[in-house]
Amino acid sequence: MRGIRGRIVGTYLVITLLSVIVFEVILIYGLIEFYYSSIEAELNRSAQSIINNYNQYLNNYDLSKDAKVLLESTPGNTVAQVQIIDDKGILLADSIEPSMEGEKLDYYDINMALSGKQAIWRGKISLTGEPIFSVSWPMTLSDSDKVIGVVRVITTLSDVKEILKNHIIILVTLGVGIVFMIFLTGLALTNTIISPVKEMTSAAKAMAQGRFDVRVSKRFDDEIGELGDTLNYMAQEVSNHQKMKNDFIASISHELRTPLTSIMGWIITINSEDIDDKEELKEGLDIIERESKRLAALVEELLDFSKFDAGVITLKKDTVNLEKLLKYIKRQMEPRAERKGITITIDIDEELPWIDADENRLKQVFINIIDNSFKFTQKGGYVDIIGRKRGDSVLVRIEDTGCGIPKEDILKVTQRFFKGNNVVSGSGLGLAICDEIIKLHNGEMNIESTVGKGTAVDIVLPVQLEI
């Protein structure tokens, strides 16, 4: 009973036990008071009936002579013991124990009645120890308040106590049964919580050991079920991430091996001193230069990725003329567009607002996106750069007429290591880095694409506030 199970069941038991105890104490107290109040009311009715008979028929007569007559006026349904006592406490008449007549009685209720006050008394008979309940009423003359005697009505409490005892046993048994049922209910309830938690704990341990194929079954549609779904989702994401990382390592190894192979091959060729043709030598050196730049770009992407992954990247923000920046990038990319037979155009609103940004990082984003457009756009296609003012933000859209991106891949292209099903080389980090840079600028990057028609990348950046 340790852990959550012990705390839940223990809490249930404590609350239930306290509730049952309080309820039963109140119920037992009420039951006892009900019985005693009923007995007291019945005894008072009998005593009052005798007093009324005395006042009506025998008042001002000699009580010592008429005590026996007074007993005969007792209601027929009275089963209690009735005593007539004079003003000195001497028993004049007794309906059950006539042998006691003439004895002086010294009880609390009798003494109170002799002083003119009605009284009750609960106690035991000294000789037998039997519990009794008695009420005593004062008897007075009709023309004064002088007490001339006492009517005392007595009943035994033995039967009542036995009845109360049986009732209390039943109530206590019922209370124990309720506590036991709550205990079983608590165990059943905790099983619905503990079992899934244990299963999730085992699954989490397996995942910690690298087994991300483990899944948790969903038993209930509640918070625990939602936790299980989250754990399963996390395992799926980690598994996908692991697969993408492995694919990335294989891909980047290939990407690095290809230019290195070319560079090493031409270096070996040049060092062999078998090249006499200067044109061939120049071609080799050009290849070495291009492949070296390609290697440098790959290494730069990897460095950027490691910085973003570690969360240590910082922006060097300044006031940036976005219109001037986009026109500069268009001119920079025009030679490559001409070589690929692609038309690159620009359409920007006049007086496009300035923004607060890291110009070099934004240039990296736009060049990377345009570079992707060039990669996936065939000869004769178009790449358009569009700039628009949108309230307190500015929109930059880069559209192409390339092959497009499958719908199921659009949300994945900004994930790290994702390359999709294409044969174009790359590390799979470019768009992921672009997305991180835009987020650091408090902006958004959204991608729309249709297979066979082209792709549009929207970049929304906040406008610099005027001071």
Helices and strands as residue ranges (DSSP letters): H 3-53, I 54-58, H 63-72, E 81-86, E 91-94, G 98-100, H 108-114, E 119-124, E 131-140, E 147-156, H 158-208, H 223-271, H 278-310, E 318-320, H 322-340, E 343-348, E 355-357, H 359-376, E 382-390, E 393-400, G 407-409, H 430-440, E 444-450, E 454-462
